[in-house]
Amino acid sequence: MSLAGSDEYAVGGADEQPVLSVADLSITAGAGTESVSLVRDLSLSVGHGETLGIVGESGSGKTVTALSVGGLGAGSRPGAGDAVGAVAAGGPGRAGSDRGGRRAGW
């Protein structure tokens, strides 16, 4: 029995809002001519019941991305760098907040 395409095992509907949505996240460290791009134009979404794994080499930006999405990384305190993008968490009818269009530290 194939589970792919089976409505019996589908989670959520096609029109359901994602539980987490990240659009155009860019993270930098430093300032001025000392500025270094850590993450560029990252976009992702996670639907209800889905699992997302982020894999990559050491130093590829996995931790700084997770911290910034959670509001704990770049932009959350002076000297921590800067993050720009849109983060929406929770989806309609769920606990969470809309952090869309704000800088990190949202």
Order of alpha helices (4+ residues) and beta strands (2+ residues): beta-beta-alpha-beta-beta
